[in-house]
Amino acid sequence: MNRIWKSEWPGILYKMIKKSLFPIANVKYINKLNTVRILNLIRNKGGVSRADISKESGLSAPTVSRIVENLIEDGLTREIGVGKSSGGRRPTLLEFSGHNTCIIGIDLGTTNILGILSDLNANILAEVNRPTHVEEGFTRVMERTSGVISELHSHLQGNSKRICGIGMAVAGLINRDRKIVEFSPNFNWHEVDVIAELSKRHDLPIIFDNVTRVMALGELWYGIGRQLKNFVCVNVGYGVGAGIIIDGKPFYGPTGMSGEFGHTTLEKESDIQCDCGNYGCLESLASGNAIAKFARRALKNKNKSPGILFKLCGGDISRISAEMVVRAAKQGDQLAGHVFARAAEYLGIGIANLVNIFNPEAVVVGGGVAQAGDILFDRVRKTVHARALKKISKDVQIVPAAFGMKASVMGAVSLIANDVFNLNIQNCVHPNHP
């Protein structure tokens, strides 16, 4: 008896105290977990009955009915008719309903601020695009961003739709614990607080993250992630980054700064300096910025008669962009074709390394450079299959981002959607909220 008392009593005492002090907290927590489970099951299945939910979730019929009624009241689930009978009364079918719940998504780029108003079904209801003017500094960029948000917000005046929050995609090193941009070489920002600045003007939840991780989250929610749960999203725009999804969850690293794929060194003896200060980074060799720089340098040093690229820039080499290089390459300009093929091969080498390290089901490539289409993807796929281990790379899909140039802004929407579906944001506000 003494032995049992000494060994069992601490556990019994803990359970008694826990039960007496925290019963309400435990019930609320379990109810939240069950609600999240049912909501996501309804979203993923569609056309599912209460009985099906009970069977699949293992929850009792009364628990399922109570939670479903709450979800219907909250506007996140709706009844869509009756299904086939298996012998008894025909069941009422349920589906996810996101058309009355909206999110503002912002892709804060170095050239433009792209904002959209989207519902939870990823339907775009409004779009605003304004120049960023990075050179005017952080405060002025935040003022312009605020203006975009206000303009999108105004589209819902006078109707019953509600806004749950503002999601943002931002280039740079994001400290998730401190919720600041520690450093963004593209913007030349150091230790800036985006949330504090925008919260002065907007009484809505604000979530932001690195643009490429955001893009990957968008794919997880609305793109390839509906079928696959292990993939890498590579963003090739002004810079280069990677968002990593493992078992259906974003990988952040201990400080939230994972995915700086563009700052892996591919040429250790390179004389080409990256914006980060290092030399020979993938970003300095294969980004949109790098493609434009290489083309300007090559055209400046060319002794032969000017070609298509020279005509496209109107004779002003300083105006050359990655987009011009792609257009010229597609029209048969040899110089542009060589510059772009070189960048695509470096990108393929980098992606081959990602494939070897993460063994993903797919690599999704987005960003401005990815809009080049086959001229990019054919070279990247060829390089990956030549350089990655055959056992790992043979079944890897290398595909474009689901939303094209809107991949980042749809990812920004998914930042808020993720919190709505996990019930971390529950009190969405109506458009005439102060």
C-alpha positions as CSV (number, residue, x, y, z in Angstrom):
1,M,0.0,0.0,0.0
2,N,2.9,2.3,0.9
3,R,4.6,1.6,-2.4
4,I,1.4,2.3,-4.4
5,W,0.8,5.5,-2.5
6,K,4.3,6.8,-3.2
7,S,4.3,5.9,-6.9
8,E,0.8,6.7,-7.8
9,W,-0.2,9.7,-5.7
10,P,1.6,12.5,-7.6
11,G,-0.2,11.5,-10.8
12,I,-3.5,11.2,-9.0
13,L,-3.1,14.6,-7.4
14,Y,-2.1,16.2,-10.7
15,K,-5.3,14.8,-12.4
16,M,-7.5,16.0,-9.5
17,I,-6.0,19.5,-9.5
18,K,-6.2,19.7,-13.3
19,K,-9.8,18.5,-13.4
20,S,-10.9,21.0,-10.6
21,L,-9.0,24.0,-11.9
22,F,-9.1,23.7,-15.7
23,P,-12.4,22.0,-16.7
24,I,-13.6,25.0,-18.8
25,A,-10.3,25.5,-20.5
26,N,-10.1,21.8,-21.4
27,V,-13.6,21.7,-22.8
28,K,-13.0,24.9,-24.9
29,Y,-9.7,23.5,-26.2
30,I,-11.2,20.1,-27.2
31,N,-14.2,21.8,-28.8
32,K,-11.8,24.0,-30.8
33,L,-9.8,21.0,-32.0
34,N,-13.0,19.2,-32.9
35,T,-14.3,22.2,-34.8
36,V,-11.1,22.6,-36.7
37,R,-11.2,19.0,-37.6
38,I,-14.8,19.1,-38.9
39,L,-14.3,22.4,-40.8
40,N,-11.3,21.1,-42.6
41,L,-13.0,17.8,-43.3
42,I,-16.0,19.6,-44.9
43,R,-13.7,21.8,-47.0
44,N,-11.6,18.9,-48.2
45,K,-14.5,16.4,-48.9
46,G,-17.4,18.6,-50.0
47,G,-20.9,17.1,-50.3
48,V,-20.5,15.3,-47.0
49,S,-23.2,14.4,-44.5
50,R,-23.2,14.7,-40.7
51,A,-23.2,10.9,-40.5
52,D,-20.1,10.7,-42.8
53,I,-18.4,13.3,-40.7
54,S,-19.1,11.4,-37.5
55,K,-17.9,8.1,-39.1
56,E,-14.6,9.7,-40.4
57,S,-13.8,11.8,-37.4
58,G,-14.8,9.3,-34.7
59,L,-16.9,12.0,-33.0
60,S,-20.4,11.4,-31.7
61,A,-23.4,12.4,-33.8
62,P,-24.6,15.0,-31.2
63,T,-21.1,16.6,-31.1
64,V,-21.0,16.7,-34.9
65,S,-24.5,18.2,-35.2
66,R,-23.7,20.9,-32.6
67,I,-20.5,21.9,-34.3
68,V,-22.0,21.9,-37.7
69,E,-24.9,24.1,-36.6
70,N,-22.3,26.6,-35.2
71,L,-20.4,26.5,-38.5
72,I,-23.5,27.2,-40.4
73,E,-24.4,30.1,-38.1
74,D,-20.8,31.5,-38.6
75,G,-21.3,31.3,-42.4
76,L,-18.5,28.8,-42.9
77,T,-20.7,25.8,-43.8
78,R,-23.9,25.4,-45.7
79,E,-26.4,22.7,-46.6
80,I,-26.5,22.0,-50.3
81,G,-29.3,19.4,-50.6
82,V,-29.8,15.7,-50.0
83,G,-27.7,12.7,-50.9
84,K,-28.5,9.1,-51.7
85,S,-30.2,6.9,-49.1
86,S,-28.5,3.8,-47.8
87,G,-31.7,2.4,-46.5
88,G,-33.0,5.2,-44.2
89,R,-33.8,8.8,-44.6
90,R,-31.8,10.6,-47.3
91,P,-28.9,12.6,-45.6
92,T,-28.5,16.3,-45.8
93,L,-25.2,17.2,-47.5
94,L,-22.8,19.9,-46.4
95,E,-20.1,21.9,-48.1
96,F,-17.7,24.7,-47.1
97,S,-19.1,28.2,-47.6
98,G,-16.5,31.0,-48.0
99,H,-18.3,33.5,-50.2
100,N,-19.3,35.8,-47.4
101,T,-15.9,35.8,-45.6
102,C,-13.2,37.9,-47.2
103,I,-9.5,38.6,-46.9
104,I,-7.3,41.4,-48.1
105,G,-4.1,40.0,-49.7
106,I,-1.1,42.3,-50.4
107,D,2.0,41.4,-52.4
108,L,4.5,44.1,-51.5
109,G,6.9,44.2,-54.4
110,T,9.8,46.5,-55.1
111,T,8.0,47.8,-58.2
112,N,4.3,47.5,-57.4
113,I,2.0,47.0,-54.5
114,L,-0.6,44.4,-55.7
115,G,-3.6,44.1,-53.5
116,I,-6.7,41.8,-53.9
117,L,-9.9,41.3,-52.0
118,S,-10.7,37.6,-52.1
119,D,-13.3,35.3,-50.4
120,L,-12.3,32.1,-48.7
121,N,-13.0,30.2,-51.9
122,A,-10.1,32.1,-53.6
123,N,-12.5,34.1,-55.8
124,I,-11.0,37.5,-56.4
125,L,-13.6,40.2,-55.9
126,A,-11.4,43.3,-56.4
127,E,-7.8,44.2,-57.4
128,V,-5.7,47.3,-56.9
129,N,-2.2,47.8,-58.2
130,R,-0.1,50.9,-57.2
131,P,3.6,51.8,-57.7
132,T,5.8,51.1,-54.6
133,H,8.4,53.9,-55.0
134,V,10.9,52.1,-52.7
135,E,13.3,55.0,-52.9
136,E,11.0,57.1,-50.8
137,G,11.5,55.0,-47.7
138,F,9.7,52.7,-45.4
139,T,7.1,55.1,-44.0
140,R,5.9,56.3,-47.4
141,V,5.7,52.7,-48.7
142,M,3.5,51.8,-45.7
143,E,1.3,54.8,-46.5
144,R,0.8,53.6,-50.1
145,T,0.1,50.1,-48.8
146,S,-2.4,51.5,-46.4
147,G,-4.1,53.3,-49.3
148,V,-4.4,50.1,-51.3
149,I,-5.9,48.3,-48.2
150,S,-8.5,51.1,-47.8
151,E,-9.4,51.0,-51.5
152,L,-10.0,47.3,-51.3
153,H,-11.9,47.6,-48.1
154,S,-14.3,50.2,-49.7
155,H,-15.5,47.6,-52.2
156,L,-17.5,45.9,-49.5
157,Q,-19.3,49.0,-48.2
158,G,-23.1,48.4,-48.0
159,N,-23.1,44.6,-48.2
160,S,-23.1,41.7,-45.7
161,K,-19.7,40.3,-46.5
162,R,-17.1,40.5,-43.7
163,I,-13.3,40.9,-43.7
164,C,-11.2,38.6,-41.5
165,G,-7.8,40.2,-41.9
166,I,-4.9,41.4,-44.0
167,G,-2.2,39.0,-45.3
168,M,1.0,40.3,-46.7
169,A,3.9,38.9,-48.8
170,V,7.2,40.8,-48.1
171,A,10.7,40.2,-49.5
172,G,13.4,39.8,-46.9
173,L,14.4,38.1,-43.7
174,I,11.4,37.9,-41.4
175,N,11.8,37.4,-37.7
176,R,8.6,35.5,-36.8
177,D,9.2,35.8,-33.0
178,R,9.6,39.6,-33.1
179,K,7.2,40.0,-36.1
180,I,9.5,42.4,-37.9
181,V,11.5,42.5,-41.2
182,E,15.0,42.2,-39.9
183,F,16.6,42.9,-43.3
184,S,15.4,43.2,-46.8
185,P,18.1,43.9,-49.4
186,N,15.5,44.5,-52.1
187,F,14.0,47.4,-50.1
188,N,17.1,48.3,-48.1
189,W,15.1,47.9,-44.9
190,H,16.6,47.1,-41.5
191,E,14.5,46.2,-38.4
192,V,11.2,47.6,-39.7
193,D,7.8,46.9,-38.0
194,V,5.2,46.5,-40.8
195,I,2.4,45.5,-38.4
196,A,2.9,48.5,-36.0
197,E,2.9,50.9,-38.9
198,L,-0.3,49.6,-40.7
199,S,-2.1,49.0,-37.4
200,K,-2.2,52.8,-36.9
201,R,-4.7,53.0,-39.8
202,H,-6.4,49.6,-39.9
203,D,-8.2,47.7,-37.1
204,L,-7.8,44.3,-38.6
205,P,-5.5,41.3,-37.9
206,I,-2.3,41.6,-39.9
207,I,-0.1,38.7,-40.8
208,F,3.0,38.9,-43.0
209,D,5.8,36.6,-44.0
210,N,8.6,36.1,-46.5
211,V,7.2,36.3,-50.1
212,T,8.3,32.8,-51.1
213,R,7.1,31.0,-48.0
214,V,3.8,32.9,-48.5
215,M,3.7,31.6,-52.1
216,A,4.3,28.1,-50.9
217,L,1.4,28.4,-48.4
218,G,-0.8,29.6,-51.2
219,E,0.0,26.5,-53.2
220,L,-0.7,24.4,-50.1
221,W,-4.1,25.9,-49.6
222,Y,-5.3,26.5,-53.2
223,G,-2.9,24.9,-55.6
224,I,-0.8,21.8,-55.9
225,G,-1.0,21.2,-52.1
226,R,-4.6,20.0,-52.5
227,Q,-3.0,16.8,-54.0
228,L,0.6,16.8,-52.6
229,K,1.9,17.4,-49.1
230,N,5.7,17.5,-49.7
231,F,6.9,20.1,-52.2
232,V,9.2,23.1,-52.6
233,C,8.1,26.4,-54.1
234,V,10.8,28.4,-55.8
235,N,10.2,32.1,-56.4
236,V,12.3,33.6,-59.2
237,G,11.6,37.3,-59.5
238,Y,13.8,40.2,-58.7
239,G,15.4,37.8,-56.2
240,V,15.3,34.0,-55.6
241,G,13.8,32.2,-52.6
242,A,12.3,28.9,-51.6
243,G,9.3,27.9,-49.5
244,I,9.4,24.4,-48.1
245,I,6.3,22.3,-47.3
246,I,6.9,19.1,-45.4
247,D,4.0,16.8,-44.5
248,G,1.5,19.6,-45.4
249,K,3.2,22.1,-43.1
250,P,5.5,25.1,-43.9
251,F,9.1,24.7,-42.7
252,Y,10.3,27.8,-41.0
253,G,13.5,27.0,-39.0
254,P,14.1,28.0,-35.4
255,T,14.1,31.8,-36.2
256,G,11.6,31.7,-39.1
257,M,14.2,32.5,-41.7
258,S,14.4,29.3,-43.8
259,G,14.3,29.3,-47.5
260,E,17.0,31.7,-48.5
261,F,17.7,29.6,-51.5
262,G,18.9,32.5,-53.6
263,H,21.9,33.0,-51.2
264,T,23.4,29.5,-51.8
265,T,26.8,29.9,-53.4
266,L,27.1,28.4,-56.9
267,E,30.3,30.1,-58.0
268,K,32.9,30.3,-55.3
269,E,35.4,32.2,-57.5
270,S,32.8,34.6,-58.9
271,D,33.4,38.3,-59.2
272,I,29.6,38.9,-59.3
273,Q,28.4,40.4,-56.0
274,C,24.9,39.7,-54.7
275,D,22.8,42.3,-53.0
276,C,23.5,40.4,-49.7
277,G,27.2,41.2,-50.0
278,N,28.4,37.7,-50.9
279,Y,29.8,36.7,-54.3
280,G,28.5,34.0,-56.6
281,C,25.0,33.5,-55.0
282,L,22.3,31.9,-57.1
283,E,20.3,35.1,-56.9
284,S,23.2,37.0,-58.6
285,L,23.2,34.5,-61.4
286,A,19.6,33.5,-62.1
287,S,17.2,36.1,-60.8
288,G,15.3,38.6,-62.9
289,N,17.7,41.3,-61.8
290,A,20.7,39.2,-62.7
291,I,19.3,38.4,-66.2
292,A,18.8,42.1,-66.9
293,K,22.3,42.9,-65.7
294,F,24.0,40.2,-67.7
295,A,22.1,41.2,-70.8
296,R,23.1,44.9,-70.4
297,R,26.7,44.0,-69.9
298,A,26.7,41.6,-72.9
299,L,25.0,44.1,-75.2
300,K,27.3,46.8,-74.2
301,N,30.3,44.7,-75.0
302,K,28.9,43.4,-78.3
303,N,30.8,44.6,-81.4
304,K,28.4,43.2,-84.0
305,S,25.3,45.0,-85.3
306,P,22.6,45.4,-82.7
307,G,19.8,42.7,-82.6
308,I,16.3,42.3,-81.4
309,L,17.0,43.1,-77.8
310,F,18.6,46.4,-78.7
311,K,15.5,47.3,-80.7
312,L,13.2,46.3,-77.8
313,C,15.0,48.6,-75.4
314,G,14.8,51.5,-77.9
315,G,18.6,51.7,-78.0
316,D,18.7,52.5,-74.3
317,I,20.6,49.6,-72.7
318,S,19.8,50.8,-69.2
319,R,16.1,50.0,-69.8
320,I,16.7,46.3,-70.4
321,S,14.6,44.1,-68.2
322,A,14.4,40.3,-67.7
323,E,11.0,40.4,-69.6
324,M,12.7,42.1,-72.6
325,V,15.4,39.4,-72.6
326,V,12.7,36.6,-72.6
327,R,10.8,38.3,-75.5
328,A,14.0,38.8,-77.5
329,A,15.1,35.2,-76.9
330,K,11.7,33.9,-78.0
331,Q,12.1,35.9,-81.2
332,G,15.4,34.3,-82.0
333,D,17.9,36.9,-80.6
334,Q,21.1,34.9,-80.0
335,L,22.5,37.1,-77.3
336,A,19.3,37.1,-75.3
337,G,18.9,33.4,-75.8
338,H,22.4,32.7,-74.4
339,V,21.9,35.0,-71.4
340,F,18.5,33.4,-70.5
341,A,19.7,29.8,-71.1
342,R,22.7,30.5,-68.8
343,A,20.4,31.8,-66.0
344,A,18.0,28.9,-66.5
345,E,20.8,26.4,-66.2
346,Y,22.1,27.9,-62.9
347,L,18.5,27.8,-61.6
348,G,18.3,24.1,-62.6
349,I,21.5,23.3,-60.8
350,G,20.1,25.0,-57.7
351,I,16.8,23.1,-57.9
352,A,18.7,19.8,-58.4
353,N,20.4,20.5,-55.1
354,L,16.9,21.1,-53.5
355,V,15.6,17.9,-54.9
356,N,18.6,15.9,-53.6
357,I,18.2,17.4,-50.1
358,F,14.4,17.4,-49.6
359,N,13.2,14.6,-51.9
360,P,10.0,16.5,-52.7
361,E,7.0,15.2,-54.7
362,A,7.2,18.5,-56.8
363,V,9.0,21.7,-57.3
364,V,6.7,24.6,-58.0
365,V,8.3,27.6,-59.8
366,G,6.7,31.0,-59.6
367,G,7.6,34.7,-59.9
368,G,8.1,37.0,-62.8
369,V,10.9,34.9,-64.5
370,A,8.7,31.8,-64.4
371,Q,6.2,33.5,-66.8
372,A,8.8,32.8,-69.6
373,G,7.1,29.4,-69.8
374,D,8.7,26.5,-71.8
375,I,11.9,28.4,-72.6
376,L,12.6,28.3,-68.8
377,F,11.0,25.0,-67.8
378,D,12.5,22.9,-70.5
379,R,16.0,24.0,-69.6
380,V,15.4,23.7,-65.8
381,R,13.9,20.2,-66.1
382,K,16.7,19.0,-68.4
383,T,19.3,20.3,-65.9
384,V,17.6,18.8,-62.9
385,H,17.3,15.4,-64.4
386,A,21.0,15.6,-65.5
387,R,22.4,16.7,-62.1
388,A,20.0,15.3,-59.4
389,L,20.2,11.7,-58.2
390,K,18.1,9.6,-60.6
391,K,16.5,7.6,-57.8
392,I,15.2,10.9,-56.3
393,S,14.5,13.0,-59.3
394,K,12.8,10.6,-61.7
395,D,9.3,11.2,-60.3
396,V,9.6,14.8,-59.3
397,Q,7.2,17.2,-61.0
398,I,8.6,20.6,-61.9
399,V,5.6,22.8,-62.6
400,P,4.6,26.5,-62.7
401,A,2.8,28.1,-59.8
402,A,-1.0,27.7,-59.9
403,F,-1.8,31.4,-59.9
404,G,0.9,32.8,-62.2
405,M,1.8,36.4,-61.3
406,K,-0.8,36.3,-58.6
407,A,0.9,33.4,-56.7
408,S,2.3,35.7,-54.0
409,V,-0.8,37.7,-53.4
410,M,-2.9,34.5,-53.2
411,G,-0.3,33.2,-50.8
412,A,-0.9,36.3,-48.7
413,V,-4.6,35.5,-48.7
414,S,-3.8,32.0,-47.4
415,L,-1.9,33.4,-44.4
416,I,-5.3,34.7,-43.1
417,A,-7.2,31.7,-44.4
418,N,-4.9,29.4,-42.4
419,D,-5.7,31.2,-39.2
420,V,-9.5,31.2,-40.0
421,F,-9.5,27.5,-40.6
422,N,-7.6,26.9,-37.4
423,L,-10.0,29.2,-35.5
424,N,-7.2,31.6,-34.5
425,I,-9.2,34.4,-36.2
426,Q,-12.9,34.1,-35.4
427,N,-14.3,37.7,-35.1
428,C,-14.3,38.9,-38.7
429,V,-15.6,42.4,-39.1
430,H,-18.2,43.9,-41.4
431,P,-17.0,46.6,-43.9
432,N,-18.4,49.5,-41.9
433,H,-16.5,48.5,-38.8
434,P,-14.7,51.6,-37.4
